Amino acid sequence: MLDYKKKEKFEYKTITVSPDGIRVKGDDISDKIADLMNDLSNKYGSDHWKLVSIIPSMKSEGAVTKLLVTFERSLL
């Protein structure tokens, strides 16, 4: 049986991620988004945040240009 007094609690942080200065039709910005996500994941991870979801929120010329990124961390 679960002991609800010891149940872990979390907090969440959602941020918008978009590489600056990229608006050229036909550009593949995958590498720039990957680099940005690595930097952000390492930054938030060092403060005990864990990446839990990435949702594309804006497209331009068929490419994703903005992401909603959610992190969680334990409150215990």
PDB file with one MODEL, atoms N, CA, C and O in Angstrom:
MODEL        1
ATOM      1  N   MET A   1       0.838  -1.179   0.000  1.00  0.00           N
ATOM      2  CA  MET A   1       0.000   0.000   0.000  1.00  0.00           C
ATOM      3  C   MET A   1       0.890   1.252   0.000  1.00  0.00           C
ATOM      4  O   MET A   1       1.919   1.284   0.674  1.00  0.00           O
ATOM      5  N   LEU A   2       0.493   2.266  -0.748  1.00  0.00           N
ATOM      6  CA  LEU A   2       1.261   3.504  -0.853  1.00  0.00           C
ATOM      7  C   LEU A   2       1.135   4.343   0.412  1.00  0.00           C
ATOM      8  O   LEU A   2       0.053   4.462   0.988  1.00  0.00           O
ATOM      9  N   ASP A   3       2.240   4.913   0.831  1.00  0.00           N
ATOM     10  CA  ASP A   3       2.247   5.848   1.953  1.00  0.00           C
ATOM     11  C   ASP A   3       2.239   7.255   1.370  1.00  0.00           C
ATOM     12  O   ASP A   3       3.272   7.747   0.917  1.00  0.00           O
ATOM     13  N   TYR A   4       1.078   7.902   1.379  1.00  0.00           N
ATOM     14  CA  TYR A   4       0.938   9.207   0.732  1.00  0.00           C
ATOM     15  C   TYR A   4       1.711  10.311   1.442  1.00  0.00           C
ATOM     16  O   TYR A   4       1.972  11.351   0.836  1.00  0.00           O
ATOM     17  N   LYS A   5       2.082  10.123   2.692  1.00  0.00           N
ATOM     18  CA  LYS A   5       2.876  11.118   3.398  1.00  0.00           C
ATOM     19  C   LYS A   5       4.276  11.211   2.820  1.00  0.00           C
ATOM     20  O   LYS A   5       4.919  12.257   2.909  1.00  0.00           O
ATOM     21  N   LYS A   6       4.756  10.119   2.225  1.00  0.00           N
ATOM     22  CA  LYS A   6       6.100  10.093   1.664  1.00  0.00           C
ATOM     23  C   LYS A   6       6.108  10.252   0.149  1.00  0.00           C
ATOM     24  O   LYS A   6       7.158  10.134  -0.482  1.00  0.00           O
ATOM     25  N   LYS A   7       4.954  10.518  -0.434  1.00  0.00           N
ATOM     26  CA  LYS A   7       4.869  10.653  -1.881  1.00  0.00           C
ATOM     27  C   LYS A   7       5.704  11.844  -2.357  1.00  0.00           C
ATOM     28  O   LYS A   7       5.612  12.940  -1.805  1.00  0.00           O
ATOM     29  N   GLU A   8       6.505  11.614  -3.372  1.00  0.00           N
ATOM     30  CA  GLU A   8       7.375  12.652  -3.902  1.00  0.00           C
ATOM     31  C   GLU A   8       6.564  13.752  -4.566  1.00  0.00           C
ATOM     32  O   GLU A   8       5.560  13.488  -5.227  1.00  0.00           O
ATOM     33  N   LYS A   9       7.011  14.991  -4.383  1.00  0.00           N
ATOM     34  CA  LYS A   9       6.359  16.146  -4.992  1.00  0.00           C
ATOM     35  C   LYS A   9       7.337  16.799  -5.955  1.00  0.00           C
ATOM     36  O   LYS A   9       8.552  16.757  -5.759  1.00  0.00           O
ATOM     37  N   PHE A  10       6.778  17.405  -7.004  1.00  0.00           N
ATOM     38  CA  PHE A  10       7.590  18.012  -8.044  1.00  0.00           C
ATOM     39  C   PHE A  10       7.153  19.441  -8.305  1.00  0.00           C
ATOM     40  O   PHE A  10       6.028  19.834  -8.000  1.00  0.00           O
ATOM     41  N   GLU A  11       8.075  20.210  -8.879  1.00  0.00           N
ATOM     42  CA  GLU A  11       7.730  21.505  -9.443  1.00  0.00           C
ATOM     43  C   GLU A  11       8.136  21.472 -10.913  1.00  0.00           C
ATOM     44  O   GLU A  11       9.008  20.699 -11.312  1.00  0.00           O
ATOM     45  N   TYR A  12       7.496  22.316 -11.706  1.00  0.00           N
ATOM     46  CA  TYR A  12       7.721  22.317 -13.147  1.00  0.00           C
ATOM     47  C   TYR A  12       8.077  23.712 -13.634  1.00  0.00           C
ATOM     48  O   TYR A  12       7.656  24.717 -13.062  1.00  0.00           O
ATOM     49  N   LYS A  13       8.859  23.749 -14.697  1.00  0.00           N
ATOM     50  CA  LYS A  13       9.242  25.002 -15.339  1.00  0.00           C
ATOM     51  C   LYS A  13       9.139  24.772 -16.841  1.00  0.00           C
ATOM     52  O   LYS A  13       9.742  23.841 -17.376  1.00  0.00           O
ATOM     53  N   THR A  14       8.373  25.625 -17.521  1.00  0.00           N
ATOM     54  CA  THR A  14       8.259  25.564 -18.975  1.00  0.00           C
ATOM     55  C   THR A  14       8.851  26.835 -19.563  1.00  0.00           C
ATOM     56  O   THR A  14       8.517  27.946 -19.148  1.00  0.00           O
ATOM     57  N   ILE A  15       9.735  26.651 -20.537  1.00  0.00           N
ATOM     58  CA  ILE A  15      10.381  27.789 -21.187  1.00  0.00           C
ATOM     59  C   ILE A  15      10.156  27.716 -22.696  1.00  0.00           C
ATOM     60  O   ILE A  15       9.873  26.646 -23.236  1.00  0.00           O
ATOM     61  N   THR A  16      10.282  28.841 -23.361  1.00  0.00           N
ATOM     62  CA  THR A  16      10.220  28.916 -24.816  1.00  0.00           C
ATOM     63  C   THR A  16      11.642  28.932 -25.350  1.00  0.00           C
ATOM     64  O   THR A  16      12.479  29.706 -24.884  1.00  0.00           O
ATOM     65  N   VAL A  17      11.914  28.080 -26.324  1.00  0.00           N
ATOM     66  CA  VAL A  17      13.248  27.975 -26.908  1.00  0.00           C
ATOM     67  C   VAL A  17      13.159  28.303 -28.389  1.00  0.00           C
ATOM     68  O   VAL A  17      12.365  27.718 -29.126  1.00  0.00           O
ATOM     69  N   SER A  18      13.994  29.258 -28.811  1.00  0.00           N
ATOM     70  CA  SER A  18      14.046  29.637 -30.218  1.00  0.00           C
ATOM     71  C   SER A  18      15.425  30.203 -30.517  1.00  0.00           C
ATOM     72  O   SER A  18      15.856  31.147 -29.855  1.00  0.00           O
ATOM     73  N   PRO A  19      16.124  29.648 -31.499  1.00  0.00           N
ATOM     74  CA  PRO A  19      17.422  30.223 -31.856  1.00  0.00           C
ATOM     75  C   PRO A  19      17.229  31.618 -32.441  1.00  0.00           C
ATOM     76  O   PRO A  19      16.348  31.833 -33.274  1.00  0.00           O
ATOM     77  N   ASP A  20      18.049  32.558 -32.003  1.00  0.00           N
ATOM     78  CA  ASP A  20      17.943  33.943 -32.469  1.00  0.00           C
ATOM     79  C   ASP A  20      18.510  34.114 -33.874  1.00  0.00           C
ATOM     80  O   ASP A  20      19.472  33.448 -34.258  1.00  0.00           O
ATOM     81  N   GLY A  21      17.904  35.011 -34.624  1.00  0.00           N
ATOM     82  CA  GLY A  21      18.459  35.439 -35.897  1.00  0.00           C
ATOM     83  C   GLY A  21      18.306  34.468 -37.056  1.00  0.00           C
ATOM     84  O   GLY A  21      19.001  34.615 -38.061  1.00  0.00           O
ATOM     85  N   ILE A  22      17.428  33.486 -36.956  1.00  0.00           N
ATOM     86  CA  ILE A  22      17.289  32.506 -38.039  1.00  0.00           C
ATOM     87  C   ILE A  22      15.898  32.647 -38.645  1.00  0.00           C
ATOM     88  O   ILE A  22      14.910  32.240 -38.035  1.00  0.00           O
ATOM     89  N   ARG A  23      15.819  33.205 -39.806  1.00  0.00           N
ATOM     90  CA  ARG A  23      14.537  33.383 -40.483  1.00  0.00           C
ATOM     91  C   ARG A  23      14.688  33.241 -41.996  1.00  0.00           C
ATOM     92  O   ARG A  23      13.932  33.852 -42.751  1.00  0.00           O
ATOM     93  N   VAL A  24      15.644  32.454 -42.439  1.00  0.00           N
ATOM     94  CA  VAL A  24      15.888  32.304 -43.872  1.00  0.00           C
ATOM     95  C   VAL A  24      15.127  31.088 -44.391  1.00  0.00           C
ATOM     96  O   VAL A  24      15.252  29.988 -43.853  1.00  0.00           O
ATOM     97  N   LYS A  25      14.345  31.298 -45.432  1.00  0.00           N
ATOM     98  CA  LYS A  25      13.553  30.223 -46.026  1.00  0.00           C
ATOM     99  C   LYS A  25      14.470  29.089 -46.475  1.00  0.00           C
ATOM    100  O   LYS A  25      15.459  29.305 -47.175  1.00  0.00           O
ATOM    101  N   GLY A  26      14.116  27.873 -46.052  1.00  0.00           N
ATOM    102  CA  GLY A  26      14.853  26.694 -46.492  1.00  0.00           C
ATOM    103  C   GLY A  26      16.036  26.324 -45.614  1.00  0.00           C
ATOM    104  O   GLY A  26      16.638  25.270 -45.816  1.00  0.00           O
ATOM    105  N   ASP A  27      16.387  27.165 -44.639  1.00  0.00           N
ATOM    106  CA  ASP A  27      17.497  26.826 -43.738  1.00  0.00           C
ATOM    107  C   ASP A  27      17.115  25.663 -42.839  1.00  0.00           C
ATOM    108  O   ASP A  27      15.995  25.606 -42.331  1.00  0.00           O
ATOM    109  N   ASP A  28      18.039  24.738 -42.642  1.00  0.00           N
ATOM    110  CA  ASP A  28      17.862  23.654 -41.679  1.00  0.00           C
ATOM    111  C   ASP A  28      18.526  24.108 -40.387  1.00  0.00           C
ATOM    112  O   ASP A  28      19.750  24.222 -40.314  1.00  0.00           O
ATOM    113  N   ILE A  29      17.713  24.364 -39.370  1.00  0.00           N
ATOM    114  CA  ILE A  29      18.234  24.870 -38.107  1.00  0.00           C
ATOM    115  C   ILE A  29      18.345  23.768 -37.045  1.00  0.00           C
ATOM    116  O   ILE A  29      18.506  24.060 -35.861  1.00  0.00           O
ATOM    117  N   SER A  30      18.258  22.513 -37.469  1.00  0.00           N
ATOM    118  CA  SER A  30      18.289  21.390 -36.526  1.00  0.00           C
ATOM    119  C   SER A  30      19.534  21.403 -35.651  1.00  0.00           C
ATOM    120  O   SER A  30      19.433  21.198 -34.442  1.00  0.00           O
ATOM    121  N   ASP A  31      20.697  21.638 -36.230  1.00  0.00           N
ATOM    122  CA  ASP A  31      21.937  21.646 -35.449  1.00  0.00           C
ATOM    123  C   ASP A  31      21.949  22.784 -34.427  1.00  0.00           C
ATOM    124  O   ASP A  31      22.424  22.611 -33.305  1.00  0.00           O
ATOM    125  N   LYS A  32      21.433  23.931 -34.817  1.00  0.00           N
ATOM    126  CA  LYS A  32      21.407  25.063 -33.883  1.00  0.00           C
ATOM    127  C   LYS A  32      20.431  24.800 -32.740  1.00  0.00           C
ATOM    128  O   LYS A  32      20.719  25.139 -31.592  1.00  0.00           O
ATOM    129  N   ILE A  33      19.282  24.201 -33.042  1.00  0.00           N
ATOM    130  CA  ILE A  33      18.328  23.860 -31.988  1.00  0.00           C
ATOM    131  C   ILE A  33      18.930  22.792 -31.070  1.00  0.00           C
ATOM    132  O   ILE A  33      18.772  22.873 -29.852  1.00  0.00           O
ATOM    133  N   ALA A  34      19.617  21.792 -31.637  1.00  0.00           N
ATOM    134  CA  ALA A  34      20.249  20.742 -30.826  1.00  0.00           C
ATOM    135  C   ALA A  34      21.306  21.339 -29.898  1.00  0.00           C
ATOM    136  O   ALA A  34      21.360  20.983 -28.720  1.00  0.00           O
ATOM    137  N   ASP A  35      22.140  22.235 -30.406  1.00  0.00           N
ATOM    138  CA  ASP A  35      23.154  22.885 -29.572  1.00  0.00           C
ATOM    139  C   ASP A  35      22.508  23.699 -28.449  1.00  0.00           C
ATOM    140  O   ASP A  35      22.952  23.656 -27.302  1.00  0.00           O
ATOM    141  N   LEU A  36      21.467  24.431 -28.793  1.00  0.00           N
ATOM    142  CA  LEU A  36      20.763  25.230 -27.800  1.00  0.00           C
ATOM    143  C   LEU A  36      20.134  24.337 -26.729  1.00  0.00           C
ATOM    144  O   LEU A  36      20.195  24.652 -25.540  1.00  0.00           O
ATOM    145  N   MET A  37      19.527  23.217 -27.155  1.00  0.00           N
ATOM    146  CA  MET A  37      18.910  22.287 -26.194  1.00  0.00           C
ATOM    147  C   MET A  37      19.959  21.644 -25.306  1.00  0.00           C
ATOM    148  O   MET A  37      19.717  21.454 -24.114  1.00  0.00           O
ATOM    149  N   ASN A  38      21.119  21.304 -25.853  1.00  0.00           N
ATOM    150  CA  ASN A  38      22.205  20.749 -25.028  1.00  0.00           C
ATOM    151  C   ASN A  38      22.626  21.752 -23.957  1.00  0.00           C
ATOM    152  O   ASN A  38      22.769  21.401 -22.786  1.00  0.00           O
ATOM    153  N   ASP A  39      22.821  22.999 -24.368  1.00  0.00           N
ATOM    154  CA  ASP A  39      23.226  24.037 -23.419  1.00  0.00           C
ATOM    155  C   ASP A  39      22.174  24.233 -22.327  1.00  0.00           C
ATOM    156  O   ASP A  39      22.505  24.300 -21.143  1.00  0.00           O
ATOM    157  N   LEU A  40      20.911  24.323 -22.731  1.00  0.00           N
ATOM    158  CA  LEU A  40      19.839  24.529 -21.749  1.00  0.00           C
ATOM    159  C   LEU A  40      19.667  23.321 -20.832  1.00  0.00           C
ATOM    160  O   LEU A  40      19.477  23.482 -19.626  1.00  0.00           O
ATOM    161  N   SER A  41      19.731  22.124 -21.389  1.00  0.00           N
ATOM    162  CA  SER A  41      19.586  20.911 -20.573  1.00  0.00           C
ATOM    163  C   SER A  41      20.695  20.805 -19.546  1.00  0.00           C
ATOM    164  O   SER A  41      20.443  20.434 -18.399  1.00  0.00           O
ATOM    165  N   ASN A  42      21.923  21.125 -19.939  1.00  0.00           N
ATOM    166  CA  ASN A  42      23.042  21.102 -19.000  1.00  0.00           C
ATOM    167  C   ASN A  42      22.899  22.191 -17.940  1.00  0.00           C
ATOM    168  O   ASN A  42      23.188  21.965 -16.765  1.00  0.00           O
ATOM    169  N   LYS A  43      22.454  23.370 -18.363  1.00  0.00           N
ATOM    170  CA  LYS A  43      22.261  24.483 -17.419  1.00  0.00           C
ATOM    171  C   LYS A  43      21.211  24.124 -16.365  1.00  0.00           C
ATOM    172  O   LYS A  43      21.462  24.243 -15.166  1.00  0.00           O
ATOM    173  N   TYR A  44      20.038  23.686 -16.818  1.00  0.00           N
ATOM    174  CA  TYR A  44      18.971  23.357 -15.875  1.00  0.00           C
ATOM    175  C   TYR A  44      19.277  22.063 -15.110  1.00  0.00           C
ATOM    176  O   TYR A  44      18.922  21.936 -13.938  1.00  0.00           O
ATOM    177  N   GLY A  45      19.924  21.118 -15.763  1.00  0.00           N
ATOM    178  CA  GLY A  45      20.290  19.868 -15.104  1.00  0.00           C
ATOM    179  C   GLY A  45      21.230  20.094 -13.935  1.00  0.00           C
ATOM    180  O   GLY A  45      21.143  19.386 -12.932  1.00  0.00           O
ATOM    181  N   SER A  46      22.124  21.063 -14.041  1.00  0.00           N
ATOM    182  CA  SER A  46      23.043  21.350 -12.945  1.00  0.00           C
ATOM    183  C   SER A  46      22.309  21.920 -11.731  1.00  0.00           C
ATOM    184  O   SER A  46      22.856  21.952 -10.629  1.00  0.00           O
ATOM    185  N   ASP A  47      21.073  22.366 -11.938  1.00  0.00           N
ATOM    186  CA  ASP A  47      20.239  22.866 -10.848  1.00  0.00           C
ATOM    187  C   ASP A  47      19.126  21.863 -10.510  1.00  0.00           C
ATOM    188  O   ASP A  47      18.101  22.226  -9.935  1.00  0.00           O
ATOM    189  N   HIS A  48      19.352  20.593 -10.882  1.00  0.00           N
ATOM    190  CA  HIS A  48      18.475  19.449 -10.555  1.00  0.00           C
ATOM    191  C   HIS A  48      17.156  19.417 -11.332  1.00  0.00           C
ATOM    192  O   HIS A  48      16.221  18.735 -10.914  1.00  0.00           O
ATOM    193  N   TRP A  49      17.063  20.135 -12.443  1.00  0.00           N
ATOM    194  CA  TRP A  49      15.883  20.048 -13.300  1.00  0.00           C
ATOM    195  C   TRP A  49      16.090  18.895 -14.279  1.00  0.00           C
ATOM    196  O   TRP A  49      17.202  18.671 -14.756  1.00  0.00           O
ATOM    197  N   LYS A  50      15.015  18.167 -14.574  1.00  0.00           N
ATOM    198  CA  LYS A  50      15.055  17.067 -15.531  1.00  0.00           C
ATOM    199  C   LYS A  50      14.110  17.398 -16.687  1.00  0.00           C
ATOM    200  O   LYS A  50      12.960  17.774 -16.465  1.00  0.00           O
ATOM    201  N   LEU A  51      14.594  17.259 -17.907  1.00  0.00           N
ATOM    202  CA  LEU A  51      13.775  17.521 -19.093  1.00  0.00           C
ATOM    203  C   LEU A  51      12.677  16.467 -19.196  1.00  0.00           C
ATOM    204  O   LEU A  51      12.964  15.270 -19.171  1.00  0.00           O
ATOM    205  N   VAL A  52      11.415  16.902 -19.313  1.00  0.00           N
ATOM    206  CA  VAL A  52      10.315  15.947 -19.396  1.00  0.00           C
ATOM    207  C   VAL A  52       9.506  16.043 -20.683  1.00  0.00           C
ATOM    208  O   VAL A  52       8.846  15.075 -21.059  1.00  0.00           O
ATOM    209  N   SER A  53       9.539  17.194 -21.373  1.00  0.00           N
ATOM    210  CA  SER A  53       8.811  17.253 -22.645  1.00  0.00           C
ATOM    211  C   SER A  53       9.304  18.397 -23.521  1.00  0.00           C
ATOM    212  O   SER A  53       9.784  19.424 -23.041  1.00  0.00           O
ATOM    213  N   ILE A  54       9.167  18.178 -24.825  1.00  0.00           N
ATOM    214  CA  ILE A  54       9.461  19.203 -25.827  1.00  0.00           C
ATOM    215  C   ILE A  54       8.297  19.201 -26.810  1.00  0.00           C
ATOM    216  O   ILE A  54       7.952  18.165 -27.379  1.00  0.00           O
ATOM    217  N   ILE A  55       7.697  20.371 -27.001  1.00  0.00           N
ATOM    218  CA  ILE A  55       6.552  20.490 -27.906  1.00  0.00           C
ATOM    219  C   ILE A  55       6.851  21.593 -28.917  1.00  0.00           C
ATOM    220  O   ILE A  55       7.122  22.726 -28.521  1.00  0.00           O
ATOM    221  N   PRO A  56       6.807  21.284 -30.221  1.00  0.00           N
ATOM    222  CA  PRO A  56       6.974  22.354 -31.208  1.00  0.00           C
ATOM    223  C   PRO A  56       5.796  23.322 -31.114  1.00  0.00           C
ATOM    224  O   PRO A  56       4.642  22.895 -31.074  1.00  0.00           O
ATOM    225  N   SER A  57       6.081  24.614 -31.079  1.00  0.00           N
ATOM    226  CA  SER A  57       4.994  25.581 -30.917  1.00  0.00           C
ATOM    227  C   SER A  57       4.908  26.586 -32.056  1.00  0.00           C
ATOM    228  O   SER A  57       3.942  27.345 -32.137  1.00  0.00           O
ATOM    229  N   MET A  58       5.912  26.602 -32.943  1.00  0.00           N
ATOM    230  CA  MET A  58       5.862  27.533 -34.070  1.00  0.00           C
ATOM    231  C   MET A  58       6.640  26.959 -35.242  1.00  0.00           C
ATOM    232  O   MET A  58       7.734  26.419 -35.079  1.00  0.00           O
ATOM    233  N   LYS A  59       6.065  27.085 -36.408  1.00  0.00           N
ATOM    234  CA  LYS A  59       6.742  26.651 -37.630  1.00  0.00           C
ATOM    235  C   LYS A  59       6.832  27.824 -38.582  1.00  0.00           C
ATOM    236  O   LYS A  59       5.972  28.704 -38.603  1.00  0.00           O
ATOM    237  N   SER A  60       7.906  27.814 -39.375  1.00  0.00           N
ATOM    238  CA  SER A  60       8.088  28.825 -40.404  1.00  0.00           C
ATOM    239  C   SER A  60       8.658  28.139 -41.631  1.00  0.00           C
ATOM    240  O   SER A  60       9.707  27.500 -41.563  1.00  0.00           O
ATOM    241  N   GLU A  61       7.978  28.270 -42.733  1.00  0.00           N
ATOM    242  CA  GLU A  61       8.433  27.649 -43.982  1.00  0.00           C
ATOM    243  C   GLU A  61       8.657  26.142 -43.817  1.00  0.00           C
ATOM    244  O   GLU A  61       9.564  25.574 -44.425  1.00  0.00           O
ATOM    245  N   GLY A  62       7.825  25.499 -42.990  1.00  0.00           N
ATOM    246  CA  GLY A  62       7.906  24.051 -42.814  1.00  0.00           C
ATOM    247  C   GLY A  62       8.912  23.581 -41.786  1.00  0.00           C
ATOM    248  O   GLY A  62       9.040  22.377 -41.561  1.00  0.00           O
ATOM    249  N   ALA A  63       9.632  24.500 -41.154  1.00  0.00           N
ATOM    250  CA  ALA A  63      10.622  24.130 -40.139  1.00  0.00           C
ATOM    251  C   ALA A  63      10.149  24.601 -38.764  1.00  0.00           C
ATOM    252  O   ALA A  63       9.544  25.666 -38.640  1.00  0.00           O
ATOM    253  N   VAL A  64      10.426  23.809 -37.746  1.00  0.00           N
ATOM    254  CA  VAL A  64      10.115  24.215 -36.382  1.00  0.00           C
ATOM    255  C   VAL A  64      11.102  25.303 -35.972  1.00  0.00           C
ATOM    256  O   VAL A  64      12.315  25.114 -36.069  1.00  0.00           O
ATOM    257  N   THR A  65      10.589  26.429 -35.518  1.00  0.00           N
ATOM    258  CA  THR A  65      11.451  27.542 -35.119  1.00  0.00           C
ATOM    259  C   THR A  65      11.319  27.900 -33.645  1.00  0.00           C
ATOM    260  O   THR A  65      12.095  28.704 -33.129  1.00  0.00           O
ATOM    261  N   LYS A  66      10.342  27.310 -32.965  1.00  0.00           N
ATOM    262  CA  LYS A  66      10.154  27.594 -31.548  1.00  0.00           C
ATOM    263  C   LYS A  66       9.639  26.339 -30.854  1.00  0.00           C
ATOM    264  O   LYS A  66       8.812  25.606 -31.396  1.00  0.00           O
ATOM    265  N   LEU A  67      10.146  26.105 -29.641  1.00  0.00           N
ATOM    266  CA  LEU A  67       9.762  24.933 -28.853  1.00  0.00           C
ATOM    267  C   LEU A  67       9.306  25.359 -27.469  1.00  0.00           C
ATOM    268  O   LEU A  67       9.806  26.337 -26.912  1.00  0.00           O
ATOM    269  N   LEU A  68       8.348  24.614 -26.917  1.00  0.00           N
ATOM    270  CA  LEU A  68       8.020  24.728 -25.501  1.00  0.00           C
ATOM    271  C   LEU A  68       8.707  23.559 -24.811  1.00  0.00           C
ATOM    272  O   LEU A  68       8.463  22.402 -25.153  1.00  0.00           O
ATOM    273  N   VAL A  69       9.556  23.854 -23.850  1.00  0.00           N
ATOM    274  CA  VAL A  69      10.367  22.839 -23.179  1.00  0.00           C
ATOM    275  C   VAL A  69      10.002  22.840 -21.703  1.00  0.00           C
ATOM    276  O   VAL A  69      10.050  23.882 -21.050  1.00  0.00           O
ATOM    277  N   THR A  70       9.634  21.669 -21.171  1.00  0.00           N
ATOM    278  CA  THR A  70       9.241  21.558 -19.766  1.00  0.00           C
ATOM    279  C   THR A  70      10.252  20.724 -19.000  1.00  0.00           C
ATOM    280  O   THR A  70      10.661  19.647 -19.433  1.00  0.00           O
ATOM    281  N   PHE A  71      10.644  21.257 -17.845  1.00  0.00           N
ATOM    282  CA  PHE A  71      11.545  20.583 -16.926  1.00  0.00           C
ATOM    283  C   PHE A  71      10.799  20.329 -15.620  1.00  0.00           C
ATOM    284  O   PHE A  71       9.854  21.047 -15.292  1.00  0.00           O
ATOM    285  N   GLU A  72      11.225  19.304 -14.874  1.00  0.00           N
ATOM    286  CA  GLU A  72      10.676  19.049 -13.549  1.00  0.00           C
ATOM    287  C   GLU A  72      11.819  18.774 -12.590  1.00  0.00           C
ATOM    288  O   GLU A  72      12.898  18.338 -12.991  1.00  0.00           O
ATOM    289  N   ARG A  73      11.561  19.037 -11.306  1.00  0.00           N
ATOM    290  CA  ARG A  73      12.517  18.641 -10.276  1.00  0.00           C
ATOM    291  C   ARG A  73      11.750  18.345  -8.989  1.00  0.00           C
ATOM    292  O   ARG A  73      10.664  18.870  -8.741  1.00  0.00           O
ATOM    293  N   SER A  74      12.353  17.500  -8.200  1.00  0.00           N
ATOM    294  CA  SER A  74      11.754  17.067  -6.947  1.00  0.00           C
ATOM    295  C   SER A  74      11.809  18.197  -5.925  1.00  0.00           C
ATOM    296  O   SER A  74      12.778  18.955  -5.868  1.00  0.00           O
ATOM    297  N   LEU A  75      10.768  18.295  -5.133  1.00  0.00           N
ATOM    298  CA  LEU A  75      10.733  19.278  -4.058  1.00  0.00           C
ATOM    299  C   LEU A  75      11.249  18.696  -2.743  1.00  0.00           C
ATOM    300  O   LEU A  75      11.373  19.424  -1.758  1.00  0.00           O
ATOM    301  N   LEU A  76      11.546  17.419  -2.712  1.00  0.00           N
ATOM    302  CA  LEU A  76      12.025  16.793  -1.467  1.00  0.00           C
ATOM    303  C   LEU A  76      13.511  16.911  -1.313  1.00  0.00           C
ATOM    304  O   LEU A  76      14.068  16.438  -0.322  1.00  0.00           O
TER     305      LEU A  76
ENDMDL
END
